[in-house]
Each structure stands twice: as C-alpha cells, then as structure tokens.
Amino acid sequence: MIFATLFAASIYWHLPFLVLAISLVYSATRYDQWDAIFSETFRWGIRMFGFMLAIFVVLWIVSLLYPMSSQ
C-alpha cells in the first residue's frame, strides 16, 4: 500500500524516460551510425537534465525569497 501511494504521489516518474526518448530521436535525426547516435543521446540527455535542474534551482530560490502569503 505504501509503494502504491509513493508511485502515485509523484507526476515526475516518467521524466527520465521522456528525456531519454527525446534525446534518442533528436540524435537519430542527426547521425547515421549507432555509436554516434548513442553518444549524442547521452550528451543531449545531460544537457536537458542540467537545464531542468537549473530551472528548478532558480524557482526554488525564488520561492524561498518570496513565499506565498495566505490572505
């Protein structure tokens, strides 16, 4: 029961698979050799995760500086 609640609680469980799929498709449109596709997939995956992490940190800092007031 606890595991079902844990998996249902987060809407972000699909995010790593989605980033991987997007990176793979983008890389496959650019290269023909499998080794080049996989290496570029890894690079794009790291870039996308880094970008999302940076956005998360900025939003987290903003939420700490300007907390919502309940009026």
Order of alpha helices (4+ residues) and beta strands (2+ residues): alpha-alpha-alpha
